[in-house]
Structure formats: structure tokens, C-alpha cells
Amino acid sequence: MWFKYSAKKSDYYLYCHNILFLFLIFSVVPLPLVFVEMMRSLGFDKYKIQPKVSLSLPEMFKCYKDVMRMFVLVVGPLQLVSYPSIKIIGIRTGLPLPSLWEIAAQLTVYFMIEDYTNYWIHRFLHGKWGYEKIHRVHHEYTAPIGFAAPYAHWLEVLILGIPSFLGPAIVPGHMITFWLWIALRQIEAIETHSGYAY
């Protein structure tokens, strides 16, 4: 199936699928959280970290629009121009496909590297200069919602792309693993910013 799909497509075209995946993830994955926020009377408040703080549907939609503007102006173009780095580090698109063991091992490494480097960058961004100049934008939504995961200053979007790219740069794998990594990383960020503790 992979061969039929990828054989007549360039590696660049396959890499650009990231843009579609990110758009779908940023648009669709937070929707259940919007529903939960709108239906708080059904008893979800006991899971909410800040039960007295609530965002309206227009506020959440504004956040989504701002995220999509950043997506169009920064994330999408960055994906389009970063393809040479994918080739340099050796992410492959051909057969054979990676085994489930290889995918699981690489994803484990990617999460560990991303978590460690993201922690230190996040600490820097919470310092006086980093917060005032860059990170304060991310905290404009004091009650976190799923849509606010990628809501940030354009420079923060670029800076925090480094931890996400570092794992695949150190342990390159197949494009399918890379797609899965990008998807899981964004889903994890959305869940982290959900405002709910499960």
C-alpha cells in the first residue's frame, strides 16, 4: 500500500503532508475539549484544574483563528522550507517500512529528547527577558484550552520547534515514523493544555 501511494510522489511532496496533518490536528483534536468546556454542567468541573474560570465559545474561536493565522504565516511556510534538513539528517521514504519495534523505540527516544530540551527552553522562556519579550503571549489565555497549545509568539513557535526536531535529527527514521511523531507530539501538547486533569 505504501509503495502504491509513494512510488510516484516526490519525497518533498510526502514531507509536505506534515502541513495537512498539523492543520487537521490543530483543528479537530481540541474539539472534544470545546464540547467538554461548553457542557461543564454535566459534571466535568471535578476534573477542571481551574473550575471557576471558563472561556466562552467566541473566546475559544478567537484563539483558534489566531492559531490558524500563525499556522498560515509561520508553521506552514517553515514546513515548506525545512525539507532540506529532512534530507540532510536522513529521514527515508522508501521500502522497507519500519517495524513496530523500530517505530516504538524511535518514538520513545523522540519523546525523551523533546521533553528534556523543551523543559529547559520553557524555563528560559519563564525568565524575566524570555517571558516579557516572547512567552507572555502564550499565557494570554489564563485558563488553558486545547486550542491554546500552539498559541504563542511567532518566535516561540520557531524556538519550540527545535526540541521536536532534535529527536529525529539524532535518530533518523522513516517518514511514517516522522509523521507519527509530529502528530503524537501535537496531540500531547493539546492534552497538556486542556485545562483538565484526568
N, C-alpha and C positions, 0 to 999 in steps of 0.2 A: 504494500500500500504506500509506504514512504517513497519507494523508488518511482512508482507511477506518479505520485504528486510532485516530487522534487526533481526528477530527471531533466525536465525541460525548463526548469526555473533557475535563474542565476542565484548564487549564494547571497548576493546583495538583496534580491527580492525576498528570499527566505528570511534573512535577517530583519528586513523591514516589517515582518509580521509582528514584531515587538510593538510597533505603534498601534496596531489593531488590538492586540492583547491588552496593552495598557489602557487604551480607551475603554474597552469593554469592562475591564476590572474596575477602573475608577468610576464607571457609570453604573454598573449592575451590582457589584458586591455590596456597596453600602445601602442598597435599597431595603433589605430586611431590617436594617438598623433604623432607617427612617420610619418604617412601619411600627417598630417597637417604640420609638420615641413618640409617635402620634397616638399610640394605643396604651399609654402608660397607665391608664385606669384599669387595665386588665391584670395588674399586679406585678408589672415588671420593675416597679420602683425599688423593690427589695434588692435588685441586682445593680441598680444605678449607683455609681460612685458618688455623684453629686445629685441626690434626689430632689433637691429644692430648685435646681437650675434646669431650665428647659428651653429648647430652641423651637421656634415656630417653623412651619413648612416654608414660608418665604425666606427665612434666615438660612435654612438648610439649602434651599435652591440657589440663593446668592452665593453660598460657599461653593456649590457645585459649579456655577458659572465661572467663578474666579479660578477654580482649579482647572477647568477646561480652557480658559484663556491662557493660563500658564502652560498647559499641555500643548496648545497650538503654537505658542510663541517660544517655548524653551524645550520641553521634553521631546516633542515630535522632531523639530529640527536637529536636536542633539542626537537622536536616534539615526537620522538620515546621514549625518556627517561622521558618526563614530564607527562606521563599518570597517575602515582600515585597521582600527585597533583590534577588532574581532579577528581579522585575518592574521595580524601580527602575532597574537597570542596563540593562535592555532585551533580555534573552535572549528570543528569539521561538520560537514553536512552530508557526506556520502555514507555508503554502507561499509561496514556493518553498523547496525544500530547498537547503542549501548545496552548492556544487560541491566536488569532491575537493580542488581547489586552495585554496578558501577554508578548508576544514577543516584541511588541512596547514599553511597559513600561520598560522592561529589557534593550532593546537596547538604550533607552533614558538615562537610568542610566549609562550604559556602556560608551556611548559617553561622558557624562558629567565627569565621573571619569577619563577617559582616557585623555580628553582634559586638565583637570586641572593638573593632575600629569605629563603629557607629557610636558606641558608648563614649569614647574619648573625644570624638568630634562634637558630640552632643554636649559634653562637659565644657568644651571650649566655647560653644555657642551660648552656653548659660553664664559665661563670664561677662564682665561689665561691657567690654567692647563688642563681643560677639552678639550679646543679647540686644544691646541698643541699636547696632547697625544692621543686624540680619535677623536674628531668631525671634524677635518680638512679634514679627508678622505671624509666625506660626501659632503664637499664643493669643491672637486676637479673639479666637473662639475659646472662651474660658471654660465652657462646657464642651468637652470633646465629642465629636460625632465622626462617623466613618468617613464622610466626605472631606473632613479636615485633615486626614492623614497626609495627603500631599500638598495641603495648603501651606505655602511658605514663600519667602522671598526668593527671587529667581536665583540668587547666589547660593542660597541654602539648597535649592534643588540640585544645583551643579555639584556642590561640595558633598552632599549626602549620596550622590551617585557613585562616588569613589568607593565607599565600603561595599556597595552592591556589585561593583565590577571587579573588585580585588580578588575575590574567591575564584571566579572563572579565569582571571589572569594568572593566578598562581597554579591552579589545577584545571587546565582547559579540558573541555569535553566535547560532546556533540551538541549541535544546535537545539535539539529537542530538550536536552538537559538544561541548556541556557534559557530556553523559553519557559520551562517549568520553574526554574529558579526565579526568574523575573516575576512570574505570576504568583508564586508562593510568597515571595518577599513582599509584594504589594498587598496581598490578602492579609498577611500577618500584620502589616502596618495599619491597615484598615481596622482589623480586630483590636489592635492595641489602642487605637484612638476611638473606639466605640463608645466609651463612657460607661461601659458595663463590665462588671466582674462576674464571670460565670462560675 
